[in-house]
Amino acid sequence: MAESGFEPRSSESGCDSSPEKSLPESTILTRSSPTFLRADDCFCASRKLDAVATEAKFKQDLGFRMLNCGRTDLVKQAASLLGPDGINTMSEQGMTPLMYACVRGDEAMVQMLLDAGADLNVEVISTPHKYPSVHPETRHWTALTFAVLHGHIPVVQLLLDAGAKVEGSLDHGEENYSETPLQLAAAVGNFELVSLLLERGADPMIGTMYRNGISPTSQGDMNSFSQAAAHGHRNVFRKLLAQPEKEKSDILSLEEILAEGTDLAETAPPPLCASRNSKAKLKALREAMYHSAEHGYVDVTIDIRSIG
């Protein structure tokens, strides 16, 4: 039983099924940071199960372990053990086999899972009663998000080529309550990943909204500009700043507006969408300057000030 990852419970423990008490120490430490998620951790929390449910959980655990060993020839057999959702089954961490493969950077396994029908854009579930071991910070993350976080560029390229959404779980026009892949790449300062995501259409203006549990309104932003500035990644910040607007013919960039200066007053007023866009970018740059100054990255602060 020692190999299964479970710790036996004494009869005095009653029916306490708290995940923190039922999981071994190594698993609890793993859950403290999504950056160090390990694919070989125990996938199911100890709790009272009937015989049928116990058998199903055992098979599911075995299926995940077969996939996590890196044997691409076992994909079909493992999928048959995972349950009715097959290759898209989620562990109690709310993660699919594809997500675990992206964490490991196993390009061959990622390709095999995609060929087997793995869902590219499924996201980590945020229902703790059904998935008690989900880390709060990974909720709504997709396979692409995990690959970006761990810096696996070939896997990121593979996912994007296969049709993964470049903004992760974010749908157009909705408020974002999870980090986008570009935000994470900017935060860690991975210039190559930032460049790749920008080429594929990622929007550096997207920020993350947070609910503090007290105020009914959402707060916070921390878009990609702020993430790069707050961590002192000057080259990444410059790359984000140099990114042209998506609709170049209709919207003037901030650099163009500042470069023309007073000439704008002598010409026809810019379109309304350009005005709104420039105001949003100015706000983003002010916030980025605040974060760079707060964390002591004077070079980034000076760069932003030099823009005007």
C-alpha positions in Angstrom: 0.0 0.0 0.0 3.0 2.3 0.5 3.4 2.7 -3.3 -0.1 3.9 -3.8 0.5 7.3 -2.1 -2.1 6.7 0.6 -1.6 7.0 4.3 -3.7 4.6 6.5 -6.2 6.4 8.8 -6.7 5.2 12.3 -10.2 4.3 13.6 -10.0 7.4 15.8 -9.9 9.7 12.9 -13.6 9.2 12.3 -15.0 10.3 8.9 -12.9 13.4 8.5 -12.3 13.6 4.7 -10.4 16.9 4.6 -8.0 16.8 1.7 -5.3 18.4 3.7 -5.5 15.6 6.3 -5.9 12.7 4.0 -3.2 13.5 1.5 0.5 12.7 2.2 2.8 15.5 3.1 4.5 15.4 -0.4 1.2 15.9 -2.1 0.3 18.8 0.2 3.6 20.5 -0.5 3.1 20.0 -4.2 -0.3 21.7 -4.1 1.2 24.8 -2.5 2.6 26.0 -5.8 1.3 25.2 -9.3 4.8 25.6 -10.7 5.9 22.4 -9.0 3.0 20.1 -9.9 4.3 16.6 -10.3 2.6 14.1 -12.5 3.4 11.2 -10.3 1.6 12.5 -7.2 -1.4 10.6 -5.9 -4.4 11.4 -8.0 -7.2 10.6 -5.6 -7.8 11.8 -2.1 -8.6 9.1 0.5 -12.3 8.9 1.4 -15.0 6.4 1.9 -15.9 4.6 -1.3 -18.0 1.7 -2.1 -16.6 -1.3 -4.0 -17.6 -0.2 -7.4 -16.3 3.4 -6.9 -13.1 2.0 -5.4 -12.5 -0.2 -8.5 -13.2 2.7 -10.8 -10.8 5.0 -8.9 -8.2 2.3 -8.9 -8.5 1.9 -12.7 -8.4 5.6 -13.2 -5.3 6.0 -11.1 -3.6 3.2 -13.0 -4.6 4.8 -16.3 -3.0 8.1 -15.3 0.2 6.4 -14.2 0.4 4.4 -17.4 0.3 7.7 -19.3 2.7 9.5 -17.0 5.4 6.9 -17.5 5.9 8.3 -21.0 5.0 5.1 -22.9 3.2 6.3 -25.9 2.3 2.7 -26.9 0.1 2.5 -23.8 -2.2 5.4 -24.7 -5.0 3.2 -26.0 -4.9 0.8 -23.0 -4.7 3.6 -20.5 -7.6 5.5 -22.1 -9.8 2.4 -21.6 -9.1 2.5 -17.8 -9.7 6.2 -17.3 -13.5 6.0 -17.3 -16.4 7.2 -19.6 -14.6 10.4 -20.6 -11.6 8.4 -21.8 -8.6 10.4 -22.7 -10.2 13.6 -21.5 -10.8 12.3 -17.9 -9.8 14.7 -15.1 -7.9 13.7 -12.0 -8.9 15.1 -8.6 -6.5 17.9 -9.4 -8.8 18.8 -12.2 -6.2 18.0 -14.8 -6.4 15.9 -17.9 -3.6 13.6 -19.2 -2.8 16.2 -21.8 -2.2 18.8 -19.1 0.2 16.5 -17.3 2.1 15.8 -20.5 2.4 19.5 -21.0 3.7 20.0 -17.5 6.4 17.4 -18.2 7.2 18.8 -21.7 6.7 15.3 -23.2 6.2 16.3 -26.8 5.8 12.7 -28.1 3.0 12.0 -25.5 1.3 15.3 -26.3 1.2 14.4 -30.0 -0.2 10.9 -29.2 -2.9 12.3 -26.9 -3.9 14.8 -29.6 -4.1 12.0 -32.1 -6.2 10.0 -29.7 -8.7 12.9 -29.5 -7.6 14.9 -26.4 -9.4 18.2 -26.0 -7.0 21.0 -26.5 -9.0 23.7 -24.8 -10.6 22.0 -21.9 -9.8 23.9 -18.7 -9.2 23.0 -15.1 -12.5 22.7 -13.3 -13.3 25.1 -10.4 -15.7 22.9 -8.5 -13.9 21.9 -5.3 -16.6 19.5 -4.1 -16.0 17.3 -7.1 -12.3 17.9 -7.5 -11.0 18.6 -4.0 -7.3 18.7 -4.9 -7.6 21.5 -7.5 -5.1 24.2 -6.8 -6.9 27.6 -6.7 -4.4 29.3 -8.9 -4.7 26.7 -11.7 -8.5 27.1 -12.1 -9.5 27.7 -15.7 -6.0 26.9 -17.0 -5.7 25.0 -20.2 -3.0 22.7 -21.5 -1.4 25.6 -23.3 -1.2 27.5 -20.0 0.7 24.7 -18.3 3.1 24.4 -21.2 3.8 28.1 -21.2 4.3 28.2 -17.4 7.0 25.5 -17.6 8.6 27.0 -20.6 8.2 24.0 -23.0 8.4 25.9 -26.3 8.1 22.9 -28.7 5.0 21.8 -26.8 3.5 25.3 -27.0 4.2 25.4 -30.7 2.6 22.0 -31.2 -0.5 23.0 -29.3 -0.9 26.3 -31.2 -0.4 24.5 -34.5 -3.1 22.0 -33.4 -5.6 24.8 -32.8 -5.2 25.7 -29.1 -6.7 29.1 -28.1 -3.9 31.5 -27.7 -5.7 33.3 -24.8 -6.3 30.0 -22.9 -9.8 29.8 -21.4 -10.7 33.4 -22.1 -13.6 33.9 -24.5 -13.9 37.1 -26.5 -15.6 39.9 -24.6 -15.6 38.2 -21.2 -13.9 39.3 -18.0 -10.7 37.3 -17.4 -10.4 35.7 -13.9 -7.3 33.6 -14.8 -3.9 34.4 -16.2 -3.5 34.1 -20.0 -0.5 32.3 -21.4 1.0 35.6 -22.5 0.7 37.0 -18.9 2.6 34.0 -17.5 5.3 34.2 -20.2 5.8 37.9 -19.6 6.0 37.3 -15.8 8.8 34.7 -16.1 10.5 36.8 -18.8 10.5 34.1 -21.6 11.2 36.3 -24.6 10.9 33.5 -27.1 7.5 32.4 -25.8 6.3 36.0 -25.6 7.3 36.5 -29.2 5.6 33.3 -30.3 2.3 34.1 -28.5 2.3 37.7 -29.9 2.8 36.3 -33.4 -0.3 34.0 -32.9 -2.5 37.0 -31.9 -2.2 37.1 -28.1 -3.4 40.5 -26.6 -1.0 42.1 -24.1 -3.7 44.4 -22.9 -5.7 41.6 -21.3 -5.5 41.7 -17.5 -6.8 39.4 -14.7 -9.7 40.4 -12.5 -9.8 39.4 -8.9 -12.6 39.1 -6.4 -11.5 39.7 -2.8 -14.6 38.2 -1.2 -15.7 41.5 0.3 -16.3 43.9 -2.5 -19.0 42.9 -5.0 -16.9 44.4 -7.8 -13.9 42.9 -9.4 -10.5 44.5 -8.8 -7.0 44.3 -10.2 -5.5 44.2 -13.7 -1.9 43.1 -14.0 -1.9 42.7 -17.8 1.2 41.6 -19.7 2.8 45.0 -19.5 2.5 45.1 -15.8 3.7 41.5 -15.4 6.9 42.2 -17.4 7.5 45.5 -15.6 6.9 44.2 -12.1 9.5 41.4 -12.7 12.0 43.7 -14.4 12.0 42.0 -17.8 13.0 45.0 -19.8 13.5 43.2 -23.1 10.1 41.5 -22.8 8.4 44.9 -22.0 10.0 46.4 -25.1 8.7 43.5 -27.2 5.2 44.0 -25.9 5.4 47.8 -26.5 6.6 47.3 -30.0 3.7 44.9 -30.8 1.5 46.6 -33.5 -2.2 47.0 -33.0 -4.4 44.3 -34.4 -6.3 46.6 -36.6 -3.5 48.8 -37.9 -5.6 50.6 -40.5 -8.3 51.7 -38.0 -6.4 52.3 -34.8 -3.4 54.4 -34.1 -0.8 53.0 -31.7 0.4 54.9 -28.7 3.8 55.4 -30.2 2.2 57.0 -33.3 0.1 59.3 -31.3 3.0 60.5 -29.2 5.2 60.8 -32.2 2.8 63.1 -34.1 2.2 65.2 -31.0 0.5 68.5 -31.7 0.1 67.6 -35.4 -3.0 65.7 -34.4 -4.8 68.9 -33.5 -4.2 70.2 -37.0 -5.7 67.2 -38.7 -9.0 65.4 -38.5 -9.7 63.8 -35.1 -8.8 60.1 -34.8 -11.5 57.5 -34.9 -13.4 56.8 -31.7 -11.9 53.3 -31.4 -8.4 54.8 -31.7 -9.1 57.2 -28.9 -10.4 54.5 -26.6 -7.5 52.2 -27.5 -4.9 54.9 -26.8 -6.5 55.7 -23.5 -6.4 52.0 -22.5 -2.8 51.6 -23.4 -1.8 54.8 -21.6 -3.5 53.4 -18.5 -1.7 50.1 -18.9 1.6 51.9 -19.2 1.0 54.0 -16.1 0.2 50.9 -14.1 3.3 49.2 -15.5 5.4 52.2 -14.5 4.0 52.0 -10.9 4.8 48.3 -10.6 8.4 48.7 -12.0 9.1 51.5 -9.6 7.5 49.7 -6.7 9.8 46.7 -7.2 12.9 48.8 -7.9 13.4 48.3 -11.6 14.4 51.8 -12.4 15.5 51.0 -16.0 12.0 49.9 -16.9 10.5 52.9 -15.2 12.8 55.2 -17.2 11.9 53.5 -20.4 8.2 54.1 -19.8 8.8 57.7 -18.8 10.8 58.3 -22.0 7.7 57.4 -24.0 6.0 60.6 -22.7 
